[in-house]
Amino acid sequence: MTEWQLINLSQQKRVVLDNIIDDAHVWSSQQVDQILEDNQDLDDDPDRMFTDKQLRVRAVLSQFIQQFRMKLPKANQQGKRNMIQKTAGDISEYISKQLDESQRDKSQEALKLNSQQQGGKDS
């Protein structure tokens, strides 16, 4: 929504819009947190395939985004839908970053172990 559109919204409509955005954000982040918690033991995949955790997170996020794309946008809903999709995109980006960092940490640990083992064999 543009600033001009926000200024022209009544206070009641602003509250409704804020509640919709808050609900959407809380729902998806709770779902994502639960999925991450449920699948901590599936973090590391030696075959470089998508783990169950990654697939489930992507499924929740795509379902979240999809439910707003399927409805035909009304003029006053387009801004809300864009904001919600942006929020879902931010969450997806955050999760991908977290997953990548945890895998990078594990691979760095493995490299250290390998170099220490090779260093021990050489001496």
TIVO-2410 file (N, C-alpha, C; in nm, 3 decimals):
# residues 123
REC num residu      c1      c2      c3 atome chaine
REC   1      M   0.083  -0.119   0.000     N      A
REC   1      M   0.000   0.000   0.000    CA      A
REC   1      M   0.088   0.125   0.000     C      A
REC   2      T   0.041   0.223  -0.072     N      A
REC   2      T   0.118   0.347  -0.072    CA      A
REC   2      T   0.086   0.426   0.054     C      A
REC   3      E   0.171   0.522   0.083     N      A
REC   3      E   0.151   0.605   0.202    CA      A
REC   3      E   0.019   0.681   0.192     C      A
REC   4      W  -0.013   0.727   0.071     N      A
REC   4      W  -0.138   0.801   0.049    CA      A
REC   4      W  -0.258   0.713   0.082     C      A
REC   5      Q  -0.255   0.587   0.039     N      A
REC   5      Q  -0.366   0.496   0.068    CA      A
REC   5      Q  -0.378   0.471   0.218     C      A
REC   6      L  -0.266   0.456   0.286     N      A
REC   6      L  -0.269   0.434   0.431    CA      A
REC   6      L  -0.328   0.554   0.504     C      A
REC   7      I  -0.291   0.675   0.461     N      A
REC   7      I  -0.340   0.796   0.526    CA      A
REC   7      I  -0.492   0.804   0.513     C      A
REC   8      N  -0.545   0.762   0.399     N      A
REC   8      N  -0.689   0.772   0.374    CA      A
REC   8      N  -0.770   0.658   0.434     C      A
REC   9      L  -0.705   0.559   0.493     N      A
REC   9      L  -0.778   0.452   0.561    CA      A
REC   9      L  -0.834   0.504   0.693     C      A
REC  10      S  -0.953   0.461   0.726     N      A
REC  10      S  -1.007   0.497   0.857    CA      A
REC  10      S  -0.929   0.421   0.964     C      A
REC  11      Q  -0.938   0.468   1.088     N      A
REC  11      Q  -0.867   0.402   1.197    CA      A
REC  11      Q  -0.911   0.257   1.210     C      A
REC  12      Q  -1.042   0.234   1.193     N      A
REC  12      Q  -1.095   0.098   1.205    CA      A
REC  12      Q  -1.034   0.007   1.097     C      A
REC  13      K  -1.025   0.057   0.975     N      A
REC  13      K  -0.967  -0.024   0.867    CA      A
REC  13      K  -0.818  -0.048   0.891     C      A
REC  14      R  -0.749   0.050   0.948     N      A
REC  14      R  -0.607   0.030   0.979    CA      A
REC  14      R  -0.590  -0.083   1.080     C      A
REC  15      V  -0.676  -0.084   1.182     N      A
REC  15      V  -0.668  -0.189   1.284    CA      A
REC  15      V  -0.693  -0.325   1.220     C      A
REC  16      V  -0.794  -0.333   1.133     N      A
REC  16      V  -0.825  -0.460   1.066    CA      A
REC  16      V  -0.706  -0.505   0.981     C      A
REC  17      L  -0.647  -0.413   0.906     N      A
REC  17      L  -0.532  -0.446   0.822    CA      A
REC  17      L  -0.414  -0.492   0.907     C      A
REC  18      D  -0.386  -0.420   1.016     N      A
REC  18      D  -0.277  -0.460   1.105    CA      A
REC  18      D  -0.301  -0.599   1.163     C      A
REC  19      N  -0.426  -0.627   1.201     N      A
REC  19      N  -0.458  -0.759   1.257    CA      A
REC  19      N  -0.437  -0.869   1.154     C      A
REC  20      I  -0.477  -0.844   1.030     N      A
REC  20      I  -0.460  -0.945   0.925    CA      A
REC  20      I  -0.312  -0.974   0.905     C      A
REC  21      I  -0.231  -0.869   0.897     N      A
REC  21      I  -0.087  -0.887   0.875    CA      A
REC  21      I  -0.024  -0.958   0.995     C      A
REC  22      D  -0.062  -0.916   1.116     N      A
REC  22      D  -0.008  -0.981   1.237    CA      A
REC  22      D  -0.046  -1.128   1.243     C      A
REC  23      D  -0.174  -1.158   1.215     N      A
REC  23      D  -0.220  -1.297   1.218    CA      A
REC  23      D  -0.144  -1.381   1.117     C      A
REC  24      A  -0.128  -1.329   0.998     N      A
REC  24      A  -0.059  -1.405   0.894    CA      A
REC  24      A   0.086  -1.431   0.935     C      A
REC  25      H   0.150  -1.330   0.991     N      A
REC  25      H   0.290  -1.345   1.030    CA      A
REC  25      H   0.305  -1.444   1.144     C      A
REC  26      V   0.219  -1.433   1.245     N      A
REC  26      V   0.227  -1.522   1.362    CA      A
REC  26      V   0.198  -1.665   1.320     C      A
REC  27      W   0.095  -1.684   1.238     N      A
REC  27      W   0.058  -1.820   1.197    CA      A
REC  27      W   0.175  -1.887   1.127     C      A
REC  28      S   0.232  -1.819   1.030     N      A
REC  28      S   0.337  -1.884   0.951    CA      A
REC  28      S   0.463  -1.905   1.034     C      A
REC  29      S   0.499  -1.808   1.119     N      A
REC  29      S   0.622  -1.826   1.196    CA      A
REC  29      S   0.605  -1.937   1.299     C      A
REC  30      Q   0.485  -1.952   1.357     N      A
REC  30      Q   0.462  -2.063   1.450    CA      A
REC  30      Q   0.471  -2.196   1.377     C      A
REC  31      Q   0.412  -2.204   1.257     N      A
REC  31      Q   0.419  -2.327   1.178    CA      A
REC  31      Q   0.564  -2.361   1.146     C      A
REC  32      V   0.638  -2.261   1.102     N      A
REC  32      V   0.778  -2.282   1.064    CA      A
REC  32      V   0.860  -2.325   1.184     C      A
REC  33      D   0.842  -2.257   1.298     N      A
REC  33      D   0.915  -2.295   1.419    CA      A
REC  33      D   0.886  -2.439   1.458     C      A
REC  34      Q   0.760  -2.479   1.449     N      A
REC  34      Q   0.722  -2.615   1.485    CA      A
REC  34      Q   0.788  -2.716   1.391     C      A
REC  35      I   0.789  -2.685   1.263     N      A
REC  35      I   0.851  -2.777   1.166    CA      A
REC  35      I   1.000  -2.788   1.192     C      A
REC  36      L   1.065  -2.676   1.218     N      A
REC  36      L   1.209  -2.680   1.246    CA      A
REC  36      L   1.237  -2.761   1.371     C      A
REC  37      E   1.153  -2.744   1.473     N      A
REC  37      E   1.171  -2.817   1.598    CA      A
REC  37      E   1.150  -2.967   1.577     C      A
REC  38      D   1.046  -3.002   1.500     N      A
REC  38      D   1.013  -3.143   1.477    CA      A
REC  38      D   1.122  -3.216   1.401     C      A
REC  39      N   1.200  -3.142   1.323     N      A
REC  39      N   1.293  -3.208   1.231    CA      A
REC  39      N   1.439  -3.178   1.259     C      A
REC  40      Q   1.474  -3.146   1.382     N      A
REC  40      Q   1.612  -3.113   1.412    CA      A
REC  40      Q   1.706  -3.229   1.381     C      A
REC  41      D   1.657  -3.352   1.397     N      A
REC  41      D   1.744  -3.467   1.373    CA      A
REC  41      D   1.767  -3.492   1.224     C      A
REC  42      L   1.696  -3.421   1.137     N      A
REC  42      L   1.710  -3.443   0.993    CA      A
REC  42      L   1.791  -3.331   0.927     C      A
REC  43      D   1.864  -3.253   1.007     N      A
REC  43      D   1.936  -3.138   0.952    CA      A
REC  43      D   2.040  -3.175   0.848     C      A
REC  44      D   2.115  -3.279   0.873     N      A
REC  44      D   2.233  -3.306   0.792    CA      A
REC  44      D   2.203  -3.416   0.691     C      A
REC  45      D   2.224  -3.388   0.565     N      A
REC  45      D   2.200  -3.489   0.462    CA      A
REC  45      D   2.327  -3.505   0.379     C      A
REC  46      P   2.396  -3.618   0.392     N      A
REC  46      P   2.524  -3.636   0.322    CA      A
REC  46      P   2.510  -3.642   0.170     C      A
REC  47      D   2.391  -3.675   0.119     N      A
REC  47      D   2.373  -3.688  -0.026    CA      A
REC  47      D   2.342  -3.555  -0.094     C      A
REC  48      R   2.339  -3.447  -0.017     N      A
REC  48      R   2.308  -3.314  -0.071    CA      A
REC  48      R   2.169  -3.309  -0.135     C      A
REC  49      M   2.078  -3.391  -0.086     N      A
REC  49      M   1.939  -3.386  -0.131    CA      A
REC  49      M   1.865  -3.294  -0.034     C      A
REC  50      F   1.744  -3.252  -0.072     N      A
REC  50      F   1.663  -3.176   0.023    CA      A
REC  50      F   1.627  -3.266   0.140     C      A
REC  51      T   1.640  -3.214   0.259     N      A
REC  51      T   1.601  -3.292   0.376    CA      A
REC  51      T   1.450  -3.280   0.395     C      A
REC  52      D   1.395  -3.368   0.477     N      A
REC  52      D   1.251  -3.361   0.507    CA      A
REC  52      D   1.216  -3.225   0.564     C      A
REC  53      K   1.304  -3.172   0.648     N      A
REC  53      K   1.278  -3.042   0.709    CA      A
REC  53      K   1.265  -2.935   0.602     C      A
REC  54      Q   1.359  -2.932   0.509     N      A
REC  54      Q   1.354  -2.830   0.405    CA      A
REC  54      Q   1.229  -2.843   0.320     C      A
REC  55      L   1.194  -2.967   0.287     N      A
REC  55      L   1.075  -2.988   0.204    CA      A
REC  55      L   0.949  -2.945   0.278     C      A
REC  56      R   0.940  -2.976   0.406     N      A
REC  56      R   0.820  -2.940   0.482    CA      A
REC  56      R   0.811  -2.789   0.501     C      A
REC  57      V   0.923  -2.724   0.526     N      A
REC  57      V   0.922  -2.578   0.540    CA      A
REC  57      V   0.877  -2.514   0.410     C      A
REC  58      R   0.931  -2.561   0.299     N      A
REC  58      R   0.891  -2.505   0.170    CA      A
REC  58      R   0.743  -2.532   0.142     C      A
REC  59      A   0.694  -2.648   0.182     N      A
REC  59      A   0.553  -2.680   0.160    CA      A
REC  59      A   0.463  -2.585   0.238     C      A
REC  60      V   0.498  -2.559   0.364     N      A
REC  60      V   0.417  -2.467   0.445    CA      A
REC  60      V   0.419  -2.328   0.385     C      A
REC  61      L   0.537  -2.282   0.346     N      A
REC  61      L   0.546  -2.147   0.291    CA      A
REC  61      L   0.473  -2.136   0.158     C      A
REC  62      S   0.483  -2.238   0.072     N      A
REC  62      S   0.415  -2.228  -0.057    CA      A
REC  62      S   0.264  -2.236  -0.037     C      A
REC  63      Q   0.219  -2.315   0.061     N      A
REC  63      Q   0.076  -2.321   0.091    CA      A
REC  63      Q   0.029  -2.184   0.141     C      A
REC  64      F   0.110  -2.123   0.226     N      A
REC  64      F   0.078  -1.992   0.282    CA      A
REC  64      F   0.065  -1.888   0.170     C      A
REC  65      I   0.160  -1.888   0.078     N      A
REC  65      I   0.156  -1.792  -0.032    CA      A
REC  65      I   0.041  -1.826  -0.126     C      A
REC  66      Q   0.021  -1.954  -0.154     N      A
REC  66      Q  -0.078  -1.998  -0.252    CA      A
REC  66      Q  -0.220  -1.956  -0.213     C      A
REC  67      Q  -0.253  -1.961  -0.085     N      A
REC  67      Q  -0.390  -1.929  -0.046    CA      A
REC  67      Q  -0.425  -1.784  -0.074     C      A
REC  68      F  -0.325  -1.698  -0.089     N      A
REC  68      F  -0.353  -1.558  -0.121    CA      A
REC  68      F  -0.349  -1.534  -0.272     C      A
REC  69      R  -0.287  -1.623  -0.347     N      A
REC  69      R  -0.283  -1.607  -0.492    CA      A
REC  69      R  -0.410  -1.660  -0.558     C      A
REC  70      M  -0.475  -1.758  -0.495     N      A
REC  70      M  -0.588  -1.824  -0.558    CA      A
REC  70      M  -0.712  -1.735  -0.561     C      A
REC  71      K  -0.727  -1.648  -0.464     N      A
REC  71      K  -0.843  -1.560  -0.460    CA      A
REC  71      K  -0.819  -1.442  -0.556     C      A
REC  72      L  -0.925  -1.401  -0.624     N      A
REC  72      L  -0.910  -1.286  -0.711    CA      A
REC  72      L  -0.895  -1.161  -0.625     C      A
REC  73      P  -0.794  -1.080  -0.654     N      A
REC  73      P  -0.771  -0.963  -0.569    CA      A
REC  73      P  -0.877  -0.855  -0.590     C      A
REC  74      K  -0.927  -0.802  -0.481     N      A
REC  74      K  -1.009  -0.682  -0.488    CA      A
REC  74      K  -0.912  -0.565  -0.469     C      A
REC  75      A  -0.955  -0.450  -0.509     N      A
REC  75      A  -0.864  -0.335  -0.505    CA      A
REC  75      A  -0.805  -0.312  -0.367     C      A
REC  76      N  -0.886  -0.323  -0.263     N      A
REC  76      N  -0.835  -0.293  -0.129    CA      A
REC  76      N  -0.759  -0.411  -0.067     C      A
REC  77      Q  -0.765  -0.528  -0.131     N      A
REC  77      Q  -0.695  -0.644  -0.076    CA      A
REC  77      Q  -0.556  -0.662  -0.138     C      A
REC  78      Q  -0.532  -0.598  -0.250     N      A
REC  78      Q  -0.404  -0.620  -0.319    CA      A
REC  78      Q  -0.286  -0.581  -0.231     C      A
REC  79      G  -0.297  -0.470  -0.161     N      A
REC  79      G  -0.187  -0.427  -0.073    CA      A
REC  79      G  -0.164  -0.525   0.039     C      A
REC  80      K  -0.273  -0.576   0.098     N      A
REC  80      K  -0.260  -0.675   0.206    CA      A
REC  80      K  -0.193  -0.801   0.153     C      A
REC  81      R  -0.236  -0.844   0.035     N      A
REC  81      R  -0.182  -0.967  -0.022    CA      A
REC  81      R  -0.032  -0.950  -0.051     C      A
REC  82      N   0.005  -0.836  -0.105     N      A
REC  82      N   0.148  -0.811  -0.132    CA      A
REC  82      N   0.229  -0.812  -0.004     C      A
REC  83      M   0.176  -0.751   0.101     N      A
REC  83      M   0.247  -0.746   0.229    CA      A
REC  83      M   0.264  -0.887   0.285     C      A
REC  84      I   0.159  -0.968   0.276     N      A
REC  84      I   0.165  -1.104   0.330    CA      A
REC  84      I   0.263  -1.188   0.249     C      A
REC  85      Q   0.261  -1.174   0.117     N      A
REC  85      Q   0.356  -1.249   0.034    CA      A
REC  85      Q   0.499  -1.206   0.063     C      A
REC  86      K   0.519  -1.078   0.085     N      A
REC  86      K   0.653  -1.029   0.119    CA      A
REC  86      K   0.697  -1.089   0.253     C      A
REC  87      T   0.605  -1.094   0.350     N      A
REC  87      T   0.637  -1.154   0.480    CA      A
REC  87      T   0.675  -1.300   0.463     C      A
REC  88      A   0.597  -1.373   0.384     N      A
REC  88      A   0.628  -1.514   0.360    CA      A
REC  88      A   0.763  -1.528   0.291     C      A
REC  89      G   0.793  -1.439   0.198     N      A
REC  89      G   0.924  -1.442   0.132    CA      A
REC  89      G   1.037  -1.416   0.229     C      A
REC  90      D   1.016  -1.320   0.320     N      A
REC  90      D   1.118  -1.291   0.421    CA      A
REC  90      D   1.142  -1.411   0.511     C      A
REC  91      I   1.033  -1.478   0.549     N      A
REC  91      I   1.045  -1.597   0.635    CA      A
REC  91      I   1.120  -1.707   0.561     C      A
REC  92      S   1.085  -1.726   0.434     N      A
REC  92      S   1.150  -1.829   0.354    CA      A
REC  92      S   1.300  -1.801   0.342     C      A
REC  93      E   1.333  -1.674   0.317     N      A
REC  93      E   1.474  -1.635   0.305    CA      A
REC  93      E   1.549  -1.659   0.436     C      A
REC  94      Y   1.485  -1.624   0.548     N      A
REC  94      Y   1.546  -1.644   0.679    CA      A
REC  94      Y   1.571  -1.792   0.704     C      A
REC  95      I   1.472  -1.875   0.673     N      A
REC  95      I   1.487  -2.020   0.695    CA      A
REC  95      I   1.599  -2.075   0.609     C      A
REC  96      S   1.601  -2.038   0.481     N      A
REC  96      S   1.706  -2.087   0.392    CA      A
REC  96      S   1.843  -2.047   0.446     C      A
REC  97      K   1.854  -1.924   0.494     N      A
REC  97      K   1.982  -1.876   0.548    CA      A
REC  97      K   2.020  -1.959   0.670     C      A
REC  98      Q   1.922  -1.983   0.760     N      A
REC  98      Q   1.949  -2.062   0.880    CA      A
REC  98      Q   1.992  -2.203   0.843     C      A
REC  99      L   1.923  -2.264   0.747     N      A
REC  99      L   1.957  -2.400   0.706    CA      A
REC  99      L   2.096  -2.402   0.644     C      A
REC 100      D   2.124  -2.304   0.558     N      A
REC 100      D   2.255  -2.300   0.493    CA      A
REC 100      D   2.366  -2.281   0.596     C      A
REC 101      E   2.343  -2.192   0.694     N      A
REC 101      E   2.447  -2.167   0.795    CA      A
REC 101      E   2.473  -2.291   0.879     C      A
REC 102      S   2.365  -2.362   0.918     N      A
REC 102      S   2.386  -2.480   1.001    CA      A
REC 102      S   2.459  -2.588   0.922     C      A
REC 103      Q   2.429  -2.600   0.793     N      A
REC 103      Q   2.499  -2.699   0.711    CA      A
REC 103      Q   2.643  -2.656   0.687     C      A
REC 104      R   2.665  -2.525   0.670     N      A
REC 104      R   2.801  -2.475   0.648    CA      A
REC 104      R   2.885  -2.501   0.773     C      A
REC 105      D   2.827  -2.476   0.892     N      A
REC 105      D   2.899  -2.502   1.017    CA      A
REC 105      D   2.939  -2.648   1.027     C      A
REC 106      K   2.847  -2.737   0.993     N      A
REC 106      K   2.877  -2.880   1.002    CA      A
REC 106      K   2.985  -2.919   0.901     C      A
REC 107      S   2.980  -2.862   0.781     N      A
REC 107      S   3.081  -2.897   0.681    CA      A
REC 107      S   3.217  -2.841   0.721     C      A
REC 108      Q   3.220  -2.724   0.786     N      A
REC 108      Q   3.348  -2.670   0.832    CA      A
REC 108      Q   3.405  -2.756   0.944     C      A
REC 109      E   3.317  -2.806   1.032     N      A
REC 109      E   3.365  -2.897   1.137    CA      A
REC 109      E   3.424  -3.023   1.075     C      A
REC 110      A   3.357  -3.075   0.973     N      A
REC 110      A   3.406  -3.197   0.907    CA      A
REC 110      A   3.541  -3.171   0.841     C      A
REC 111      L   3.557  -3.054   0.778     N      A
REC 111      L   3.685  -3.020   0.715    CA      A
REC 111      L   3.796  -3.011   0.819     C      A
REC 112      K   3.766  -2.950   0.934     N      A
REC 112      K   3.866  -2.941   1.041    CA      A
REC 112      K   3.906  -3.080   1.088     C      A
REC 113      L   3.807  -3.165   1.109     N      A
REC 113      L   3.837  -3.302   1.154    CA      A
REC 113      L   3.923  -3.375   1.051     C      A
REC 114      N   3.887  -3.362   0.924     N      A
REC 114      N   3.964  -3.428   0.818    CA      A
REC 114      N   4.107  -3.377   0.814     C      A
REC 115      S   4.124  -3.246   0.824     N      A
REC 115      S   4.260  -3.191   0.817    CA      A
REC 115      S   4.341  -3.232   0.940     C      A
REC 116      Q   4.275  -3.240   1.056     N      A
REC 116      Q   4.346  -3.285   1.176    CA      A
REC 116      Q   4.387  -3.432   1.163     C      A
REC 117      Q   4.298  -3.513   1.108     N      A
REC 117      Q   4.329  -3.655   1.091    CA      A
REC 117      Q   4.443  -3.672   0.990     C      A
REC 118      Q   4.437  -3.596   0.881     N      A
REC 118      Q   4.543  -3.607   0.781    CA      A
REC 118      Q   4.675  -3.554   0.837     C      A
REC 119      G   4.667  -3.448   0.917     N      A
REC 119      G   4.788  -3.393   0.980    CA      A
REC 119      G   4.848  -3.495   1.075     C      A
REC 120      G   4.765  -3.570   1.145     N      A
REC 120      G   4.813  -3.672   1.238    CA      A
REC 120      G   4.878  -3.788   1.165     C      A
REC 121      K   4.827  -3.823   1.047     N      A
REC 121      K   4.883  -3.936   0.971    CA      A
REC 121      K   5.019  -3.902   0.912     C      A
REC 122      D   5.037  -3.775   0.872     N      A
REC 122      D   5.162  -3.734   0.808    CA      A
REC 122      D   5.279  -3.738   0.906     C      A
REC 123      S   5.257  -3.711   1.032     N      A
REC 123      S   5.368  -3.701   1.127    CA      A
REC 123      S   5.410  -3.833   1.184     C      A
***
